[in-house]
Amino acid sequence: MRLVLLGGGGHCLDIIGLVSDIDNSLNKGRQKVSIVGILSDVEVDSQRFSNSRVQHIGRISDLNSIDATHYIIAVGSAQDRLTIFKKIQTDLQAATLIHPSVAAGFGCSFGEGTAILGGTRISPECTIGNHVYVSHGVLIGHETKIGDFCSVFPGATIAGNVSLGLAATAGSSCTVIEKTLVNDYAFIAAGSVVIREVPSGAKVMGVPAKERS
């Protein structure tokens, strides 16, 4: 796999680290992931990526001229990831990257373009959509549905039978109790405890979480 990364911020470092850990876990002779470079429409701090030796090689509009087989949108923001996806037109395949330490139960499915970082545990019969970002140490309960373009940040706990809608965000160390619906584009602030349905586009925070402007 020859992989190009779309986006050059801090989340891009997480994806580079994920690729490195996947490569290090492969048996000798297995094909490894080769990162071609970063495409970004905003300035990239080259010093940030100096240890990884991954370089900024162009703008997102250059995607179809890059010698790659796969791409991934390496942006942490759910809505920004969706915006970038709507801008691109490519025949490249979206890579699905799952850290070797992830424990996933039976019946789970993972969409294209999704990245799941280390230490995450996923109970049986969960559905993880396309272009989803699940960060370090997340817990996802049985039969939960994580919608396309969602972001679930470090240490979040998503209980069983929860549904996160399109491009919803679960902040670091938040908790969503069982059978809760979090609608499209909703944002759960870090450390919040969600005990009731979150409306579309709402931002909620606190314990228990309440809607804020």
Steps between C-alpha positions, in 0.01 A plus 500: 500500500627845403312743723457877469382701800253786456560756775817611675410576862544312826254226406723424201774405749260253660438338163873478429549334839213261427656400168836444671343274764311302235820452299696390809235237578508336157675169451812499287410492132161668546448814293546812705339843470713761327403862572550703184456839668258764626259704293371813673349831392633677810857553615664192649761524776780291350674478839199319642556214253880499496537182706256309281664624179158545344490809281239746380485430127213714374141614528193281533410584141820317395360167623442346158856575388662322797650153456293332771253215534309620807418818690374587845363832624736567791295773668357471852197726456193305389348780295835598344553138395158499335575831326825365356328182382242706310779691323696203368436284195732205472526139392730425794365270768442636849720308743359346818764498774446311828770486768616145580414548869131569427272233648183466293226247573322276250267651244670841487538683170729787401443738211752631251724789593466426871789523749491337844790568736657282768339376819143518373255225594189436293225263614321259264267601216614861472490691173771758436428709191712657227774756567461468876778595743516308830786614720703328776336305780137528391238253630204422273215284627307225324284572195601865486495681166764765429390699195707615205760771570460483879790587731536322835783652702735342760348312791135541398255235621210425266262251661296229330228567242608861455471668159728785392370677190684645203813698594419498871782558749557330836759699694785365710394299808128561442242233581186420303261271684330201339225534237570870442457667162756766410375663182686629194771763554453500878801584717558352847757700697789329680412343834124526449250232599217461250181350645242608240466549124719771347329702224654549156773762502480554876802554723461343842727512803503429871387227742232428403553651156279795405472693177706820478507769234 
